[in-house]
Structures are given as C-alpha cells and as structure tokens.
Amino acid sequence: MRPHKFNSEKKIIVICPNPDCQQKLRIPQIRSTLKVDCPKCNTTFYYTYPYGIGKRKSKWYHKKWFAILLLFIFPPVGFVLLWNDLKSKIYARVGLSIAFGLLFIIWLIIILIIIQ
C-alpha cells in the first residue's frame, strides 16, 4: 500500500463549522482548497488555508537597509538594529560593527578638532 501524499505535510487543526458539532479536525497544511468531511456530523465544507498566516512581515525599521543607513547617519542606533537582526551572519555583524565603530570615532575626533 502506498503512503498518502499528505503524511509528510504539517497538520493544522480546524473546527467543524456545524454549530452543533464543533469537532476539531486535523487536516494537512497545504496552500490550496481542501474538501473536508467531518466524521462526527457528516458535514462537508471547503477549507482554504489563509495565505497571510505563518509569514510575519517585518517592520521597515527592522530591515537591513535601514540598519546600514543608520550606521552612516547615527552609528549607535545602527549598532542596536544591526545586532537585533539575528538572520545575518555573526562575521558580517562583527565586521560592520568594527568598521563603523572606527568610523564613528574618527568622525568624533574630526568634529572635536573643528570645534576647537
């Protein structure tokens, strides 16, 4: 006997839409419409997986481009945003931190020389 193609898929729990039943049903999490039959009350319904669920959209101020922009404009805030981004590699974060840290110190020295 061949295994069912949904055996390796993740499962989600949906509730039967029949108000008298409310049975929890485990169905495969796929990106298409499924015909679901409730075994308890024999209600048939169609379930469409919501596309927005499961993927969180990150805020604009958590994007890499904004962290690098702030490293040029105001490095201390750029460092915080850079280190909050755990998706980037540690070598890239350390390298950018060292480079922009030195650049920030040089800018401060130049500003102090100009002011005096």
C-alpha positions as CSV (number, residue, x, y, z in Angstrom):
1,M,0.0,0.0,0.0
2,R,1.4,3.4,-1.0
3,P,1.6,6.1,1.8
4,H,-0.7,9.0,1.4
5,K,1.0,12.1,-0.1
6,F,-0.1,14.3,2.8
7,N,1.6,12.1,5.5
8,S,4.8,14.2,5.4
9,E,2.9,17.5,5.5
10,K,2.4,19.6,8.5
11,K,-1.1,19.4,10.0
12,I,-3.3,22.1,11.3
13,I,-6.4,22.0,13.4
14,V,-9.7,23.3,12.1
15,I,-13.1,23.3,13.8
16,C,-16.2,21.9,12.1
17,P,-18.5,24.8,11.0
18,N,-21.6,23.0,12.2
19,P,-22.6,24.8,15.4
20,D,-24.0,21.6,17.0
21,C,-20.7,19.7,16.3
22,Q,-17.7,21.9,16.7
23,Q,-15.4,18.9,16.3
24,K,-11.7,19.6,15.9
25,L,-10.3,18.1,12.7
26,R,-6.7,17.7,11.8
27,I,-6.0,18.4,8.1
28,P,-2.8,18.9,6.1
29,Q,-1.4,22.4,5.8
30,I,-1.3,23.0,2.1
31,R,-1.8,26.1,0.0
32,S,-5.0,25.0,-1.8
33,T,-8.7,24.5,-1.0
34,L,-9.5,21.2,0.7
35,K,-12.8,19.4,0.8
36,V,-13.2,18.3,4.4
37,D,-15.8,15.8,5.7
38,C,-16.5,15.8,9.4
39,P,-16.6,12.2,10.7
40,K,-18.8,13.2,13.7
41,C,-21.7,15.0,12.0
42,N,-21.0,14.2,8.3
43,T,-20.9,17.9,7.4
44,T,-18.9,18.7,4.2
45,F,-17.1,22.0,3.9
46,Y,-14.3,23.5,2.0
47,Y,-11.3,24.9,3.8
48,T,-8.9,27.4,2.2
49,Y,-5.6,28.0,4.0
50,P,-5.2,31.7,4.7
51,Y,-2.1,32.9,2.9
52,G,-1.2,35.7,5.4
53,I,-0.9,33.4,8.3
54,G,2.5,31.9,9.0
55,K,4.6,34.7,7.4
56,R,5.2,37.7,9.5
57,K,6.1,40.9,7.7
58,S,8.9,42.7,9.4
59,K,8.7,46.4,10.1
60,W,10.6,48.8,7.9
61,Y,12.9,49.8,10.8
62,H,14.0,46.1,11.2
63,K,15.1,45.8,7.6
64,K,18.9,45.5,6.9
65,W,18.9,48.5,4.6
66,F,17.7,50.8,7.4
67,A,20.2,49.5,9.9
68,I,23.1,50.1,7.4
69,L,21.7,53.6,6.7
70,L,21.7,54.4,10.4
71,L,25.2,53.1,10.7
72,F,26.2,56.1,8.4
73,I,23.8,58.6,10.0
74,F,23.9,57.7,13.7
75,P,26.0,54.6,14.4
76,P,24.9,53.9,18.0
77,V,21.3,53.3,16.8
78,G,22.6,51.4,13.8
79,F,24.5,49.0,16.0
80,V,21.4,48.2,18.0
81,L,19.4,47.5,14.9
82,L,22.3,45.5,13.3
83,W,22.6,43.2,16.4
84,N,18.8,42.7,16.6
85,D,18.8,41.2,13.2
86,L,19.7,37.6,14.1
87,K,19.3,36.4,10.5
88,S,22.6,37.9,9.3
89,K,25.8,36.1,9.9
90,I,27.9,36.9,13.0
91,Y,31.0,37.6,10.9
92,A,29.1,40.3,9.0
93,R,27.8,41.9,12.2
94,V,31.2,41.9,13.8
95,G,32.9,43.3,10.7
96,L,30.3,46.1,10.3
97,S,30.5,46.9,14.0
98,I,34.2,47.3,13.9
99,A,34.3,49.3,10.7
100,F,31.5,51.7,11.6
101,G,32.8,51.9,15.2
102,L,36.1,53.1,14.0
103,L,34.4,55.5,11.5
104,F,32.3,56.9,14.3
105,I,35.4,57.5,16.5
106,I,37.1,59.2,13.6
107,W,34.1,61.4,13.0
108,L,34.0,62.4,16.6
109,I,37.7,63.3,16.6
110,I,37.3,65.4,13.4
111,I,34.3,67.2,14.9
112,L,36.2,67.9,18.1
113,I,39.2,69.3,16.1
114,I,36.8,71.5,14.1
115,I,35.1,72.9,17.1
116,Q,38.3,73.9,18.9
